[in-house]
Amino acid sequence: MSSYTRKLLTLMFIREGEKVLLGYKKRGFGQGRWNGFGGKVEPGETPVEAAIRETKEEAGVDLSVGGVEKVGELEFTFEGEEVLMHVMVYASETYQGTPTETEEMRPAWFPVSSLPFAQMWPDDSQWFPLLLRGAKFRGAFHFRGHDEILSQKLEEVKEF
């Protein structure tokens, strides 16, 4: 196995009852897909601080009011690329502000019963059900391109 350069990233999902807030990525990595909010952890920043900052930058929503919980850890590798994306997944049901479109993301609420999996990353349909039922999980996905999963492992964990 080749050695990867690890990149620490975050992903935040906001839930309100039977709805989940997703953002349509307008540019950059993941463009054209619905996803949570997040991005790179900056030097001197904890992953949870990064998740809160990125959500504010991308959707105008303030999560510093508390209630942010780490629910998952995912690793993504892509065939022919030497970067391993180590993603800390967070969820919150507490926020302040109104989700607002930014240059990067267009937020929208979706009923949990009809999430737009066809326009999300292919792995999302694997672990999203765990997130929705409040479970914690750890997984790894290896892709060819951005649409084909070559290998995967996913497990539910008790805690982090």
N, C-alpha and C positions, 0 to 999 in steps of 0.2 A: 504494500500500500504506500502510495506517495505521501510525502509530508505536506500538510496543508498549512496555509496561513490562516489563523483563526481571526474572525471578525465578529465582535460582539454587537448584537442588535437587539431591538425590543419590538414588541407587537402588543398593542392594547385594544381590548374589546370592551365597549360600553354596552351594558344591557339595561333595559328598562322594561320590566315585566316580560311580556312575550315578544319583545322587539330587541334587535341588536343594531347598533350603529356601525355601519361600514363606510369606508371611503373609496371612491372611484379614483384610481391613480391616474393623474393627467399627464405625468412626465416621469422620466427616469426609470429605474429598475421596477419592474412590475406594472409598467404603464398599460392601461386598458383593462385592468383587473380590479375587482372589488376586494378590499382587504381591511385589516385593522389598521390602526395608526401606529407609527413608530419609525425607528431608524437607528442610526449609529449612536453608541454610547460614547460621549466625549470624554477626553482625559479629565480626571478629577470628579467625575460624575458616577453615581451608582446607576445600575440598570433601571431601577424604579424611578429615579430622578429623570433619567433620559426618556422613559416612557411617558411621564407626566409632561415634560417639556415638549416632546414631539407631538403629543396629542393637542397641546395648546397651539403649537405652530401650524399644524395641519388641519385642525378642525375648529379652532377657537374655543375649545372647551377646557375648563379648569378642573383638574382632578386632584389638586393639592388639598382639597377638603377632606381627604382620607377615603378609606374603603377600597384602596387598590390592593389586589391580591395576586401573588404569583401563582399561576395555574399550570404553566407548562414550560418545558425546555425542549427546543427542537434544533436539530442540526441538519443543514442542507449543504450538499455538495453537488457539483455539476460536472459531468463528464468533460475532461479536457481542461478544466479550470483548477487552479491550485488554492482556491479560497474555500474555507469551511465557514459557513454562516451559522453562528451559534446564537439562536434567538430565544430570548426570555419572553414568555407569553404572560400577559397580565389581563385581569378582568376587573371591572368596577361597575357598581350600580349607583354610585354617588358622583355627581358632577355639578358644576355650576356653569351657566352660560348657555347659549344657543348654538348648536352645531352650524358652522358657517363655512361656505366654500372658500378655499384658498387657491393660490397658484398651483399647488401640488395635488390637492385632494378635493373631491366633491362629496361631502357626507350625505348619507341617506339612511333612514330607518328601514329595516326589513323585519317582517314577522319571522320568528324562529322556524315556523312551519314551511316557509318558502324562501330560503336563502338562495342567492344567485350562484350556486356552485359551478354552473357552466361558465361563469365569468370570473371565477376565483382560481387560485392556484390549485392544481390537481390534488395536492395532499390535504387541502382543507376539509374535504368531505370525509377524510379518515379520522381526523382528530377533533373536528368541530362538535360532533355529538358528545364527546367527553366533556368539552368545555361547557356545553349547554346544560349538561346535567350536574355541573358543579364538581366534576372529577378533576384530579390532577394527573398530568401525563408527561411522558418523556418519549421522544421519537427521533428517528433519523431517516432522511430521504435522500436518495441519490438520483439525480435527473440526467436525462439526455435532452439537451436544449432546455426549454422552460415548460414543455407540455407532457413529457413522457417520464414516468417514474420507473427507473431501472431496478431499484431495490428499496426496501423500506422495513423499518421495525418501529413498533409503537407499543408502549405499555402504560398501563395505569399505575400510578405510584401513590403511596399514602400521604407523603409530605416531601417538602424540599428543605 
